[in-house]
């Protein structure tokens, strides 16, 4: 997803949270299995934190949202470490 697409989705989340002031969320981010496990975990955490900072910048209280990077620990395809997959499969 590009930055413009991410902003559209995050703005929708801001609206939901604004309309529902008693909810709080964990914003999770994931990666595919390419790259080292530790790198992917760090990358996903930074992505989640960046999204959370964007949401906070739109007026959502920081105590209502938590960033969690999952790296490649919850893959949605068969492309785990050591499995040969095409770019499309990833």
N, C-alpha and C positions, 0 to 999 in steps of 0.2 A: 504494500500500500504506500502511495506517495504521501508527501506532507499535506497536500491539500485534502486528500481523502481522509487522512488521519484527523485533521482539524474538524472536518464535517462530523465524523463519528464522536470525537471528544466533545464537540459543542453539543451534540445530542445528549451525551452523558451529563454535561453541565446542566442542561435544561431539566433532565430527570431529577438530578440531585437538588436543584433549586425548587422544583415543584414538590419535592418530598424531603423536607428538611430533617426528618428523623432517621433517614437511612444513612448507612455508611458502607463503603465498599473496599474490597481488595482489588486493585488493578493488577492483573497478571500479564506477563509478557513471556513469550516462548521463542525458541529458535529451532532450526532444523539441526541435523546431526553433523553437518559439515563443520570443520574446525575442532579445536580441542574442547573438551568438556568444560574446563575451567574458563576458557575464553567465552564460550557460549553462555555460561551462567552469569558472568560479569556483563556481557552484552545485553542479555535480557533484563538484568536488574537495572542497568542504565536506561534502557528503553522505558521500562515501567516508571522509573523515577522522573524521566523527562515528561512523560504523559501526565503524571501526578502534578508536577510543577505547572504545567499548562493549565490544568483544571483549577489549581489553587489560584493561579493568576486571573482566573475568570470569576473569583469571588467565593469559591467553595472553601470552607474552613479546613485547614490541614488535618485536623483531628478526625475528619470524616472519611479520609481516604488513605489507604496504605499501598505502597508499591511492593510487588513481589515478582522477582525474576525466577523463572523455572528452567531456563536454558533448554536443554534437550531432554529433560526428564519425563516429559509427557507428550511424546511424539504421536501424531495422528496418522502416520503412515508406517510402512515397514522398513523405512530407511534409517535404521539404527547404525551405530558404529560397526564398521566391518562389512556392511551390506552395500553392494554395488548398485547405486541408483542413478538414474538420469537426472539432469537439472529439472526437468518437468515433474518427475516424481517427488523431488525435494520440495 
